[in-house]
Every structure is written in C-alpha cells, then in structure tokens.
Amino acid sequence: MFADLLRRMTAPEPETLPEPDARLALAALLVRVARSDGDYATVEASRIDRILVHRHGLSPFEAAKLRGEAEDLEAEAPDTVRFTRAIKDGVPLDDRIAVMKALWAVALADGDRDAEEDGFLRLVANLLGINDRDSALARQAVDTGP
C-alpha cells in the first residue's frame, strides 16, 4: 500500500506530493515524534487525531483512520533524513512552521519534556529547514496556549 509513496519520498529528486500523500506523510511524521521517546502514549495518539481534525477538516473517525495508516507508514518509512526531505521539498516554509507547532504539540502532549524527543525535534526542525529560533517559538506557542 505504501510502496509507491515511499518510493516517491526516497527518490533522489523527490516530487511534490499530492494532497492525500502529503497529509499521510505529515501524519506519519507526527507518529514518528510520538514514538521517538519509546513510549507512544494514548494521549499522544489523541493529540495527533485532534491535529488532523483541525488541520485537514476531518471527522474524528477519519482522523483516527488516517492516524492508523500513518502508524503503518511510519513503521515502514526510511530514515528520518529522507522522510523529512520529502516533506521539506513539498511543503512551503509557513506550513512547515505550522507543522513544527503540531510536532511540538505531540511531543508535549504527555506532559513530559523528554530529552530524546527534544533532540529528535531539533533534528527534524533542521531537516525541515526551520531554524532553532522558529522551532523554539513554535514550542513556546504550544506550551503556553492553544
């Protein structure tokens, strides 16, 4: 099911992903962040669902279905470098900053700011072309309010 998407994401010159694939790739990145500390908590899965509902206008059922597909894709996806490169190449900077906020929202969902998640998010921000300052502002926006 994901072979074609993974092939396109890992091509030497990845193409811009069509909306359904981009949506799935972004959801899989949210799952990867949630799993980065070795504890994929229910609260993190619920936060991913809420982000998908808000970001894509999905019903809760559609969001849970997309998250399930994203969990499968994340498990099969290549290393984070190639995975995020496809997103960087296919998503404008302003949207990538919004993605960074969503990633921080997932990482902070369990109320525990884990060093492994912090390190992983620093790497992801860099790979998405987001500087440390903008990543910190994204975290602060999530940490202090909606």
VEXNU-6341 format. One record per residue: residue number from 1; residue in three letters; x, y, z of N, C-alpha, C in turn. Coordinates in steps of 0.001 Angstrom, whole numbers. Layout:
residues N
{k->NUM, r->ALA, nx->X, ny->Y, nz->Z, cax->X, cay->Y, caz->Z, cx->X, cy->Y, cz->Z}
...
end
This chain:
residues 146
{k->1, r->MET, nx->820, ny->-1199, nz->0, cax->0, cay->0, caz->0, cx->862, cy->1259, cz->0}
{k->2, r->PHE, nx->1954, ny->1217, nz->744, cax->2772, cay->2414, caz->873, cx->3990, cy->2401, cz->-27}
{k->3, r->ALA, nx->4181, ny->1335, nz->-772, cax->5404, cay->1184, caz->-1562, cx->5599, cy->2345, cz->-2534}
{k->4, r->ASP, nx->4550, ny->2735, nz->-3254, cax->4675, cay->3822, caz->-4228, cx->4996, cy->5141, cz->-3529}
{k->5, r->LEU, nx->4317, ny->5421, nz->-2432, cax->4574, cay->6656, caz->-1691, cx->6005, cy->6667, cz->-1163}
{k->6, r->LEU, nx->6453, ny->5569, nz->-581, cax->7819, cay->5506, caz->-62, cx->8837, cy->5646, cz->-1183}
{k->7, r->ARG, nx->8564, ny->5050, nz->-2330, cax->9471, cay->5172, caz->-3471, cx->9586, cy->6633, cz->-3900}
{k->8, r->ARG, nx->8447, ny->7326, nz->-3984, cax->8478, cay->8730, caz->-4385, cx->9168, cy->9601, cz->-3339}
{k->9, r->MET, nx->8985, ny->9267, nz->-2063, cax->9596, cay->10062, caz->-994, cx->11107, cy->9887, cz->-945}
{k->10, r->THR, nx->11597, ny->8728, nz->-1377, cax->13026, cay->8450, caz->-1249, cx->13774, cy->8566, cz->-2569}
{k->11, r->ALA, nx->13091, ny->9022, nz->-3612, cax->13761, cay->9212, caz->-4896, cx->14851, cy->10275, cz->-4740}
{k->12, r->PRO, nx->15896, ny->10209, nz->-5581, cax->16962, cay->11214, caz->-5487, cx->16425, cy->12648, cz->-5594}
{k->13, r->GLU, nx->15435, ny->12858, nz->-6424, cax->14783, cay->14165, caz->-6551, cx->13302, cy->13976, cz->-6251}
{k->14, r->PRO, nx->12914, ny->14010, nz->-4962, cax->11510, cay->13748, caz->-4645, cx->10584, cy->14784, cz->-5271}
{k->15, r->GLU, nx->9448, ny->14299, nz->-5742, cax->8460, cay->15187, caz->-6343, cx->7556, cy->15748, cz->-5257}
{k->16, r->THR, nx->6857, ny->16821, nz->-5604, cax->5878, cay->17365, caz->-4675, cx->4770, cy->16339, cz->-4513}
{k->17, r->LEU, nx->4446, ny->16052, nz->-3277, cax->3440, cay->15025, caz->-3007, cx->2046, cy->15590, cz->-3207}
{k->18, r->PRO, nx->1140, ny->14814, nz->-3825, cax->-255, cay->15256, caz->-3911, cx->-864, cy->15300, cz->-2507}
{k->19, r->GLU, nx->-1919, ny->16056, nz->-2338, cax->-2514, cay->16312, caz->-1019, cx->-2739, cy->15058, cz->-171}
{k->20, r->PRO, nx->-3386, ny->14015, nz->-693, cax->-3594, cay->12850, caz->196, cx->-2278, cy->12252, cz->694}
{k->21, r->ASP, nx->-1267, ny->12195, nz->-174, cax->20, cay->11637, caz->237, cx->752, cy->12575, cz->1194}
{k->22, r->ALA, nx->685, ny->13862, nz->949, cax->1327, cay->14833, caz->1833, cx->678, cy->14774, cz->3216}
{k->23, r->ARG, nx->-617, ny->14659, nz->3243, cax->-1357, cay->14549, caz->4505, cx->-907, cy->13313, cz->5288}
{k->24, r->LEU, nx->-775, ny->12199, nz->4584, cax->-339, cay->10955, caz->5214, cx->1112, cy->11064, cz->5688}
{k->25, r->ALA, nx->1972, ny->11658, nz->4890, cax->3378, cay->11803, caz->5273, cx->3522, cy->12682, cz->6517}
{k->26, r->LEU, nx->2760, ny->13765, nz->6564, cax->2811, cay->14639, caz->7740, cx->2281, cy->13920, cz->8979}
{k->27, r->ALA, nx->1219, ny->13158, nz->8806, cax->673, cay->12395, caz->9937, cx->1696, cy->11363, cz->10417}
{k->28, r->ALA, nx->2394, ny->10735, nz->9491, cax->3411, cay->9754, caz->9868, cx->4565, cy->10418, cz->10624}
{k->29, r->LEU, nx->4905, ny->11645, nz->10254, cax->5946, cay->12366, caz->10989, cx->5480, cy->12672, cz->12414}
{k->30, r->LEU, nx->4209, ny->13009, nz->12580, cax->3663, cay->13209, caz->13929, cx->3786, cy->11923, cz->14746}
{k->31, r->VAL, nx->3487, ny->10792, nz->14120, cax->3605, cay->9499, caz->14805, cx->5059, cy->9233, cz->15156}
{k->32, r->ARG, nx->5965, ny->9557, nz->14237, cax->7390, cay->9310, caz->14499, cx->7862, cy->10114, cz->15707}
{k->33, r->VAL, nx->7403, ny->11341, nz->15834, cax->7766, cay->12149, caz->17004, cx->7198, cy->11526, cz->18272}
{k->34, r->ALA, nx->5944, ny->11097, nz->18215, cax->5321, cay->10489, caz->19397, cx->6062, cy->9224, cz->19821}
{k->35, r->ARG, nx->6577, ny->8485, nz->18874, cax->7281, cay->7237, caz->19173, cx->8753, cy->7461, cz->19525}
{k->36, r->SER, nx->9259, ny->8664, nz->19345, cax->10703, cay->8911, caz->19476, cx->11244, cy->8675, cz->20876}
{k->37, r->ASP, nx->10389, ny->8746, nz->21889, cax->10876, cay->8516, caz->23257, cx->10627, cy->7075, cz->23716}
{k->38, r->GLY, nx->10145, ny->6235, nz->22800, cax->9912, cay->4835, caz->23140, cx->8601, cy->4580, cz->23855}
{k->39, r->ASP, nx->7786, ny->5625, nz->24051, cax->6504, cay->5487, caz->24745, cx->5433, cy->6217, cz->23947}
{k->40, r->TYR, nx->4740, ny->5490, nz->23097, cax->3676, cay->6067, caz->22268, cx->2394, cy->6053, cz->23089}
{k->41, r->ALA, nx->2188, ny->7108, nz->23845, cax->1091, cay->7183, caz->24802, cx->-249, cy->7469, cz->24110}
{k->42, r->THR, nx->-1307, ny->7022, nz->24735, cax->-2661, cay->7266, caz->24235, cx->-2939, cy->8752, cz->24091}
{k->43, r->VAL, nx->-2437, ny->9555, nz->25015, cax->-2645, cay->10997, caz->24947, cx->-1971, cy->11582, cz->23703}
{k->44, r->GLU, nx->-846, ny->11003, nz->23291, cax->-176, cay->11469, caz->22075, cx->-990, cy->11091, cz->20834}
{k->45, r->ALA, nx->-1527, ny->9883, nz->20807, cax->-2366, cay->9462, caz->19684, cx->-3617, cy->10344, cz->19596}
{k->46, r->SER, nx->-4194, ny->10667, nz->20739, cax->-5368, cay->11544, caz->20758, cx->-5015, cy->12939, cz->20262}
{k->47, r->ARG, nx->-3840, ny->13423, nz->20649, cax->-3401, cay->14746, caz->20187, cx->-3201, cy->14736, cz->18678}
{k->48, r->ILE, nx->-2637, ny->13658, nz->18147, cax->-2463, cay->13550, caz->16693, cx->-3824, cy->13602, cz->16009}
{k->49, r->ASP, nx->-4798, ny->12875, nz->16541, cax->-6145, cay->12898, caz->15962, cx->-6705, cy->14322, cz->15950}
{k->50, r->ARG, nx->-6568, ny->15031, nz->17060, cax->-7096, cay->16404, caz->17125, cx->-6395, cy->17320, cz->16130}
{k->51, r->ILE, nx->-5095, ny->17153, nz->15968, cax->-4344, cay->17956, caz->14995, cx->-4851, cy->17664, cz->13588}
{k->52, r->LEU, nx->-5067, ny->16398, nz->13279, cax->-5546, cay->16024, caz->11947, cx->-6955, cy->16552, cz->11688}
{k->53, r->VAL, nx->-7803, ny->16516, nz->12702, cax->-9155, cay->17082, caz->12569, cx->-9058, cy->18568, cz->12261}
{k->54, r->HIS, nx->-8256, ny->19277, nz->13046, cax->-8132, cay->20733, caz->12896, cx->-7433, cy->21115, cz->11594}
{k->55, r->ARG, nx->-6336, ny->20467, nz->11290, cax->-5514, cay->20838, caz->10139, cx->-6172, cy->20485, cz->8807}
{k->56, r->HIS, nx->-6886, ny->19361, nz->8764, cax->-7414, cay->18870, caz->7484, cx->-8934, cy->18848, cz->7418}
{k->57, r->GLY, nx->-9608, ny->19298, nz->8468, cax->-11067, cay->19325, caz->8452, cx->-11685, cy->17931, cz->8412}
{k->58, r->LEU, nx->-11042, ny->16982, nz->9055, cax->-11541, cay->15610, caz->9064, cx->-12508, cy->15394, cz->10227}
{k->59, r->SER, nx->-13332, ny->14382, nz->10105, cax->-14138, cay->13951, caz->11234, cx->-13217, cy->13195, cz->12185}
{k->60, r->PRO, nx->-13622, ny->13030, nz->13443, cax->-12788, cay->12236, caz->14358, cx->-12525, cy->10822, cz->13834}
{k->61, r->PHE, nx->-13521, ny->10211, nz->13206, cax->-13337, cay->8873, caz->12644, cx->-12305, cy->8893, cz->11521}
{k->62, r->GLU, nx->-12405, ny->9877, nz->10615, cax->-11445, cay->9986, caz->9510, cx->-10032, cy->10245, cz->10032}
{k->63, r->ALA, nx->-9924, ny->11068, nz->11071, cax->-8613, cay->11366, caz->11656, cx->-7994, cy->10110, cz->12261}
{k->64, r->ALA, nx->-8795, ny->9326, nz->12985, cax->-8282, cay->8089, caz->13585, cx->-7854, cy->7103, cz->12501}
{k->65, r->LYS, nx->-8604, ny->7037, nz->11418, cax->-8249, cay->6157, caz->10296, cx->-6936, cy->6611, cz->9663}
{k->66, r->LEU, nx->-6790, ny->7921, nz->9431, cax->-5556, cay->8453, caz->8865, cx->-4374, cy->8193, cz->9802}
{k->67, r->ARG, nx->-4583, ny->8367, nz->11101, cax->-3513, cay->8088, caz->12063, cx->-3097, cy->6628, cz->11997}
{k->68, r->GLY, nx->-4069, ny->5724, nz->11877, cax->-3750, cay->4301, caz->11760, cx->-2901, cy->4015, cz->10531}
{k->69, r->GLU, nx->-3252, ny->4626, nz->9414, cax->-2451, cay->4475, caz->8198, cx->-1065, cy->5083, cz->8406}
{k->70, r->ALA, nx->-1015, ny->6220, nz->9094, cax->265, cay->6883, caz->9357, cx->1153, cy->6038, cz->10256}
{k->71, r->GLU, nx->558, ny->5344, nz->11209, cax->1333, cay->4451, caz->12085, cx->1994, cy->3351, cz->11256}
{k->72, r->ASP, nx->1241, ny->2799, nz->10297, cax->1796, cay->1763, caz->9423, cx->2901, cy->2337, cz->8536}
{k->73, r->LEU, nx->2654, ny->3504, nz->7948, cax->3654, cay->4133, caz->7086, cx->4916, cy->4462, cz->7874}
{k->74, r->GLU, nx->4755, ny->5006, nz->9057, cax->5919, cay->5380, caz->9871, cx->6783, cy->4162, cz->10162}
{k->75, r->ALA, nx->6156, ny->3031, nz->10411, cax->6902, cay->1811, caz->10706, cx->7709, cy->1339, cz->9498}
{k->76, r->GLU, nx->7227, ny->1631, nz->8292, cax->7905, cay->1207, caz->7064, cx->8796, cy->2296, cz->6469}
{k->77, r->ALA, nx->8655, ny->3515, nz->6951, cax->9334, cay->4660, caz->6332, cx->10838, cy->4586, cz->6524}
{k->78, r->PRO, nx->11549, ny->5222, nz->5606, cax->13006, cay->5225, caz->5693, cx->13483, cy->6105, cz->6845}
{k->79, r->ASP, nx->14778, ny->6274, nz->6894, cax->15355, cay->7121, caz->7928, cx->14720, cy->8516, cz->7902}
{k->80, r->THR, nx->14822, ny->9202, nz->8984, cax->14168, cay->10500, caz->9146, cx->14687, cy->11531, cz->8152}
{k->81, r->VAL, nx->15949, ny->11437, nz->7765, cax->16514, cay->12410, caz->6826, cx->15749, cy->12388, cz->5507}
{k->82, r->ARG, nx->15599, ny->11222, nz->4909, cax->14888, cay->11140, caz->3627, cx->13402, cy->11405, cz->3796}
{k->83, r->PHE, nx->12870, ny->10980, nz->4906, cax->11449, cay->11161, caz->5188, cx->11102, cy->12654, cz->5274}
{k->84, r->THR, nx->11883, ny->13401, nz->6030, cax->11607, cay->14834, caz->6186, cx->11975, cy->15622, cz->4937}
{k->85, r->ARG, nx->12949, ny->15143, nz->4164, cax->13324, cay->15841, caz->2929, cx->12134, cy->15925, cz->1989}
{k->86, r->ALA, nx->11380, ny->14847, nz->1896, cax->10210, cay->14842, caz->1021, cx->9188, cy->15870, cz->1495}
{k->87, r->ILE, nx->9036, ny->15993, nz->2790, cax->8096, cay->16973, caz->3325, cx->8621, cy->18385, cz->3079}
{k->88, r->LYS, nx->9913, ny->18598, nz->3336, cax->10514, cay->19917, caz->3117, cx->10344, cy->20353, cz->1670}
{k->89, r->ASP, nx->10595, ny->19436, nz->745, cax->10515, cay->19773, caz->-677, cx->9088, cy->20013, cz->-1144}
{k->90, r->GLY, nx->8116, ny->19456, nz->-423, cax->6742, cay->19559, caz->-882, cx->5852, cy->20502, cz->-99}
{k->91, r->VAL, nx->6394, ny->21137, nz->946, cax->5562, cay->21976, caz->1821, cx->6218, cy->23351, cz->1967}
{k->92, r->PRO, nx->5476, ny->24438, nz->1725, cax->6038, cay->25789, caz->1883, cx->6481, cy->26054, cz->3328}
{k->93, r->LEU, nx->7435, ny->26985, nz->3494, cax->8014, cay->27274, caz->4807, cx->6959, cy->27614, cz->5855}
{k->94, r->ASP, nx->5997, ny->28471, nz->5535, cax->4976, cay->28835, caz->6530, cx->4224, cy->27605, cz->7023}
{k->95, r->ASP, nx->3929, ny->26692, nz->6116, cax->3241, cay->25464, caz->6512, cx->4161, cy->24563, cz->7325}
{k->96, r->ARG, nx->5464, ny->24579, nz->7017, cax->6406, cay->23770, caz->7792, cx->6511, cy->24285, cz->9227}
{k->97, r->ILE, nx->6405, ny->25587, nz->9418, cax->6416, cay->26139, caz->10780, cx->5155, cy->25685, cz->11520}
{k->98, r->ALA, nx->4026, ny->25659, nz->10825, cax->2793, cay->25142, caz->11432, cx->2954, cy->23659, cz->11755}
{k->99, r->VAL, nx->3641, ny->22922, nz->10899, cax->3924, cay->21510, caz->11167, cx->4791, cy->21395, cz->12417}
{k->100, r->MET, nx->5763, ny->22293, nz->12566, cax->6632, cay->22257, caz->13749, cx->5810, cy->22463, cz->15019}
{k->101, r->LYS, nx->4837, ny->23365, nz->14974, cax->3950, cay->23554, caz->16136, cx->3203, cy->22262, cz->16445}
{k->102, r->ALA, nx->2712, ny->21608, nz->15401, cax->1987, cay->20346, caz->15605, cx->2914, cy->19280, cz->16188}
{k->103, r->LEU, nx->4160, ny->19238, nz->15714, cax->5112, cay->18264, caz->16238, cx->5394, cy->18517, cz->17713}
{k->104, r->TRP, nx->5569, ny->19786, nz->18082, cax->5775, cay->20117, caz->19497, cx->4534, cy->19768, cz->20318}
{k->105, r->ALA, nx->3346, ny->19997, nz->19750, cax->2113, cay->19679, caz->20474, cx->2048, cy->18191, cz->20802}
{k->106, r->VAL, nx->2494, ny->17363, nz->19873, cax->2503, cay->15921, caz->20120, cx->3564, cy->15577, cz->21161}
{k->107, r->ALA, nx->4751, ny->16133, nz->21005, cax->5843, cay->15820, caz->21942, cx->5504, cy->16236, cz->23369}
{k->108, r->LEU, nx->4774, ny->17318, nz->23524, cax->4437, cay->17825, caz->24856, cx->3107, cy->17293, cz->25382}
{k->109, r->ALA, nx->2400, ny->16495, nz->24581, cax->1059, cay->16017, caz->24949, cx->1040, cy->15211, cz->26234}
{k->110, r->ASP, nx->2101, ny->14459, nz->26489, cax->2113, cay->13607, caz->27673, cx->2595, cy->14341, cz->28924}
{k->111, r->GLY, nx->2863, ny->15646, nz->28790, cax->3278, cay->16444, caz->29939, cx->4719, cy->16229, cz->30351}
{k->112, r->ASP, nx->5451, ny->15448, nz->29575, cax->6845, cay->15141, caz->29903, cx->7728, cy->15601, cz->28765}
{k->113, r->ARG, nx->8596, ny->16560, nz->29059, cax->9527, cay->17043, caz->28037, cx->10767, cy->16166, cz->28095}
{k->114, r->ASP, nx->10777, ny->15163, nz->27254, cax->11807, cay->14138, caz->27229, cx->13009, cy->14601, cz->26408}
{k->115, r->ALA, nx->14209, ny->14308, nz->26868, cax->15439, cay->14707, caz->26176, cx->15531, cy->14069, cz->24788}
{k->116, r->GLU, nx->15059, ny->12833, nz->24656, cax->15101, cay->12177, caz->23350, cx->14164, cy->12866, cz->22363}
{k->117, r->GLU, nx->12980, ny->13239, nz->22822, cax->12059, cay->13968, caz->21947, cx->12640, cy->15334, cz->21589}
{k->118, r->ASP, nx->13218, ny->16025, nz->22568, cax->13845, cay->17322, caz->22289, cx->14908, cy->17190, cz->21203}
{k->119, r->GLY, nx->15786, ny->16214, nz->21369, cax->16850, cay->16009, caz->20391, cx->16296, cy->15650, cz->19029}
{k->120, r->PHE, nx->15290, ny->14798, nz->19017, cax->14679, cay->14409, caz->17754, cx->14031, cy->15617, cz->17076}
{k->121, r->LEU, nx->13348, ny->16456, nz->17857, cax->12704, cay->17634, caz->17270, cx->13723, cy->18655, cz->16777}
{k->122, r->ARG, nx->14870, ny->18768, nz->17439, cax->15935, cay->19644, caz->16929, cx->16400, cy->19151, cz->15556}
{k->123, r->LEU, nx->16579, ny->17834, nz->15435, cax->16977, cay->17252, caz->14159, cx->15909, cy->17496, cz->13095}
{k->124, r->VAL, nx->14658, ny->17216, nz->13425, cax->13563, cay->17374, caz->12463, cx->13429, cy->18828, cz->12020}
{k->125, r->ALA, nx->13523, ny->19765, nz->12958, cax->13431, cay->21183, caz->12601, cx->14513, cy->21531, cz->11583}
{k->126, r->ASN, nx->15723, ny->21105, nz->11856, cax->16833, cay->21366, caz->10947, cx->16552, cy->20752, cz->9577}
{k->127, r->LEU, nx->16103, ny->19517, nz->9554, cax->15831, cay->18829, caz->8291, cx->14678, cy->19462, cz->7520}
{k->128, r->LEU, nx->13748, ny->20072, nz->8244, cax->12626, cay->20757, caz->7592, cx->12991, cy->22176, cz->7166}
{k->129, r->GLY, nx->14219, ny->22597, nz->7478, cax->14652, cay->23944, caz->7109, cx->14133, cy->25004, cz->8052}
{k->130, r->ILE, nx->13864, ny->24623, nz->9293, cax->13355, cay->25551, caz->10306, cx->14482, cy->25811, cz->11296}
{k->131, r->ASN, nx->14791, ny->27080, nz->11518, cax->15901, cay->27405, caz->12417, cx->15494, cy->27205, cz->13875}
{k->132, r->ASP, nx->16512, ny->27187, nz->14744, cax->16276, cay->26938, caz->16174, cx->15323, cy->27958, cz->16783}
{k->133, r->ARG, nx->15454, ny->29206, nz->16375, cax->14588, cay->30261, caz->16927, cx->13126, cy->29992, cz->16590}
{k->134, r->ASP, nx->12832, ny->29693, nz->15321, cax->11449, cay->29434, caz->14919, cx->10901, cy->28165, cz->15572}
{k->135, r->SER, nx->11758, ny->27165, nz->15757, cax->11329, cay->25956, caz->16454, cx->10999, cy->26267, cz->17912}
{k->136, r->ALA, nx->11848, ny->27075, nz->18550, cax->11594, cay->27458, caz->19946, cx->10307, cy->28269, cz->20064}
{k->137, r->LEU, nx->10074, ny->29165, nz->19112, cax->8824, cay->29943, caz->19128, cx->7614, cy->29032, cz->18923}
{k->138, r->ALA, nx->7758, ny->28028, nz->18075, cax->6671, cay->27070, caz->17876, cx->6386, cy->26312, cz->19155}
{k->139, r->ARG, nx->7455, ny->25887, nz->19835, cax->7284, cay->25173, caz->21109, cx->6621, cy->26071, cz->22136}
{k->140, r->GLN, nx->7074, ny->27302, nz->22235, cax->6509, cay->28231, caz->23209, cx->5039, cy->28501, cz->22921}
{k->141, r->ALA, nx->4677, ny->28599, nz->21657, cax->3271, cay->28838, caz->21298, cx->2397, cy->27672, cz->21752}
{k->142, r->VAL, nx->2906, ny->26478, nz->21628, cax->2167, cay->25281, caz->22039, cx->2167, cy->25146, cz->23554}
{k->143, r->ASP, nx->3293, ny->25460, nz->24168, cax->3477, cay->25296, caz->25609, cx->2669, cy->26300, cz->26428}
{k->144, r->THR, nx->2336, ny->27443, nz->25821, cax->1666, cay->28492, caz->26580, cx->204, cy->28685, cz->26213}
{k->145, r->GLY, nx->-272, ny->27936, nz->25249, cax->-1677, cay->28134, caz->24891, cx->-2057, cy->27343, cz->23668}
{k->146, r->PRO, nx->-3265, ny->27628, nz->23149, cax->-3793, cay->26855, caz->22022, cx->-3005, cy->26990, cz->20761}
end
